[in-house]
Each structure stands twice: as structure tokens, then as C-alpha cells.
Amino acid sequence: MAHGRVGEQGGTSGPVAPREQRSARWYGGDDRDGYIHRAWMRRGLPNHAFDGRPHIAIANTASDLTPCNLHLDGVAAAVKQGVWEAGGVPLNLPVVSLGETQVRPTAMLWRNMAAMATEEMLRANPIDGVVLLGGCDKTIPSLLMAAASVDLPAVVVPGGPMLTGHFRGTPLGCGTSTWQLSEEVRAGTLSPEAFLRSESAMVRSAGHCNTMGTASTMGLLAEALGTTIPGVAGTPAPDARLLESAHEAGRLAVELVAEGRRPSEVLTRGSFLNAIVALAAIGGSTNAVVHLLAIAGRAGVGLTLDDVDRTGSGVPLLVDLQPAGRFLMDDLYRAGGLLAVLSQVRDLLDPTAITVTGRPLVEYLDDVPIWDREVIRVREEPLLAEGGIAVLRGNLAPLGAVIKPAAASPHLLRHRGRALVFDSIEDFHARVDDPDLDVDADTVLVLRGCGPRGYPGMPEVSNMPLPAKLLEQGVRDMVRVCDGRMSGTAYGTVVLHVAPEAAAGGPLARIRTGDVVVLDVPARRLDVELTDDELAAREPAPAAVAAYAAPTRGWERLYVDHVQQADTGADLDFLVGSSGDAVGRESH
Ligand code: FES
């Protein structure tokens, strides 16, 4: 087109030929509908924006109330440059964002809502592909669930971790150090004043938590799944290379549309098994299990809890990061990042699983150096021979429960102890520090009413703080059992995601204080020493079944009525699967 003024005085605003792109169903043609779609979008867009080039949405979870994603507007600007450069049209699309530390009662209550809203907006709008910008815990899972269901060409740019802050000369691991410092206050070894002074040192820069928590894990697993440009995940948020990668992702999105490469081609069973290998090798968050199962459910891949255990067991733990280890995410990036880790377990990866670039993930693992062998171990010198997440079953968890052995105390992995049962997190807080609480180091703390339906939203409460009187005695870990989740930044011998949950009729609702619980991680068992008949004869504890007042309206009502159990990813039953990108009707 001629350069100069456009529109009424000189632009070529005439008929636009039908085009191949999906967006041409909105912008193509010279009828009233095409006119309306184009006219309202012009606002500075040149005429050639509607000449058939791909329109790329930037699904952007930046929000002032999601502090870990605050910098994503800057990342989106870099993506835009890349999209323009490659001949596409970039369009910022703010989507539901979830600040893990801010939303109540728990961000997990809204993961499926964010995924549903994003899916619907990707489908409803005139776009041909999408760049997904996430960071804080639930944002990348919800974006990937949405992308899998709408199946438009998509590439993820993980927002990256923050730089490490320090307090009294010691590196601070977000979350992990908070738990440790607050336990020190409870144990009387740190003053409340010193604890509060650490607050302003905890978050040093833009970016998400710097431990191997859920955000770090899901950013890295997005790469293991093949949904990022390989080598990008884990780039610290303030690092200039993140913007460079964002620019490249913008270019790639245009290429993906041209080649018609969709998430359904990338998110295969092989890519999920690769992600499980990666999860074990990095010692990632237990939350990843629920998220991978949910994404797989959207992608139509039959992934199960048994796949998680079977594929992850035998994978060595190679990354020495908090909460189980010593280092933090900027150390991992400096040491070589995920590709360096995966290069050590290359033989365990599916060589056919491709990435968004069209090349298999394993092709990116040739000659990848490890720059710091303390942070990333070589295969021959692992931190642990098995880094995977163990899946337990037994009469307390017929559908399964998980534990992260790498974050547990080795002496507690086989344990038999008397249960001390709490019906809700409020019940727990009311009683845990009672000096008369009948508890010792061998007691198994059981917390119920915290599952997807019971809370509702499956909060991160499973790593219950230890009773103060035991902390004073020097006890630092106990066996804990819960139908909720725990923060990826937490640690301890915690059995979680117990399914079915108490509120869904699981046996957890039927056990009582004083029952004997047996944990045997090597045998993958979690049992209570009661016969099936004894369990069946008991009434479920009413308080455990309805720990939280049943919601009467809104999203919570929909969620409680339709949420599935943790063993299949806690998605809503009617959101499982894919609807594709087709839109049937228009109402102008
Ligand atoms: Fe956002 Fe930890 S609070 S990643």
C-alpha cells in the first residue's frame, strides 16, 4: 500500500480479499461484518494489518495484583516487536491472573476459571496464534490448559524467577526461607523484630519465587513439554536475555501459524512423560502433578498418577535447589539451566516429542555444558538416586496420594504412628499450639476438609506447622497427611493430594484421633490399621465433610458442583478435553 494517510482521505480501505487465516473470517470480505471488524480495530493499525497476515494474541497475565507477573507488560512489548518483524500483527490480550500470595481463599480455586476464561477469549477473538505469558504458580498451568483446549498455535514465554535477596548475609529462598524464619520465631530462636526486618529483603526484583517452587517448576516443565523455545525457561525476570527470547517467541508465533503447528502436535504423551522425567530430575513441586494431569486432560492425553510414579522413579535428582537443597533459580540458570539437566538423562526422554520449533527436544541436548556441578549434578553423582514423586495407595487413599521423598526426612519414609486428626485448617490453628495437646514426635498429623471440593479449592496447607511444644524439643519434621496441597517451596514428610478427599466420601473422613496410620513410601502404601468393615461401619465426620460453608452462587458454586479429584488433575468435569478454535455464529 502507499505510505501516507489512511482511511477516508487516502487509505485503501476498500474490499479485502478472502484469506487463509482464521482471522480472515472476521476481517476478510467487503460486507458489513468485515467492515465492522476492521473499522473498530484500526485505531492506528495500518491497512496492511488486514491483508491476511497472522494476528497473534499475547495472552498476558501481567497484573498489579500478581506481583510475580508485574514485568510481563515489558515482556509483551518485546513479543510485539518480534511479531511485527516477522510479518504478523501483535495484540495484547490481558487474561485472568492469579497472584499466589494475594488471592483468597486460595489461587487454586481460580485456576480452572482462569483456564476457562482464557480458552473462551482465545476462541472468541479474531486471532490465529498466541504467545502465552505466565509466571506465578497457576498462571502457566491455566494458560497451557486453555491453549490445549482451543488448540491454536501457541508458544509460552515463562516470566522467569526473581534475583536472590539476602538477609544477614544469607541468601533468601522465597517461601522456603519464610517458613524457616517463622518456625524459628515460634521456636524462640529468632526475634519477631528480626523476622520482620527480613520482609523487605525477601523479594529483590521482578519475577516469581526463586526456589524450586511451583512457578519455577511449571516454567521449566513448559519447556520440557516442548511449549517454549528450548533454553528459555528459568531466565531470571530482570535478565536482558528474557526480552531477547520474548522477541524470538513473537517471531516464532508467526511461523507457527504459517506452519499450522498446534499444541495438539506438541502436547503428546511423549512430551508429558518427558515433563515427568524433568520433574524428577529437578526435584520439582508436587503441585506439578495436579497441573500436568489437568493439562493432559485438556490435550486428550491419557496420563495417570501411575505414569508419574513409574516414569519418575529411577530418575536421579540432579538439581540442588531449595526447598530440599541449597541453591536458587538464578544459580540454576547460571549453571546451564534445564537443557543441561536434561542432557544428563537424555536416554530417558522420548526422542520423538517435538517442541514448538518443530525439532525434537532431545536435539537441543547435544554438548550442553554444566557450568557448576554443585548446582547441577552429573548423572554419575546425583543428589539422590531417585528424585521422582511417589504415588501412594492404600485404605486411606484408594485413588492415590503423593509424597516428595526428596523433601522428606529419610527416617520417616517408613513410619507407624498414632493419628491426631484435625477437621479443618481453622481447627488445626486453634489447637496446634495448645500445651496440653496429646502429641509427640511419632504422632501422624492428619488434616482433612482441604480437598478440591471440601475447602473448596485445595489450598496449600498440607505442610502443617509443627506443634510449638515439639519445636521447642527440637523436633523439625513429622509425618503429615492431608487431602490438600502444599506450596512447592515447602518441605517435610508430607503426604498430600489424598484422593478421594474427605468431602467426597474418602476414608480420610472416617478416621479418628488414636487410629494408627502406617506410611511405607518404598512399598507405596498409606494405610490406617482398620479393616474395610471397620472403616465402612463408621460415619464420616460431619465437620470434615463440610469444613467450609457450601457456596450458594457464582464460580464457587460451579466449582464445587463440578470439580474432580486430585488424582485426575482437579479440573472441572465439563472442561476436560478440547473444543478447538471454531466459532459457529455471529450476531451483528
Ligand atoms: Fe508468585 Fe511464588 S508467589 S511464584
Residues whose N, C-alpha, C, O or C-beta is under 5 A from the ligand:
A	BS01	FES	C68 E100 T101 C136 D137 H208 C209 A215
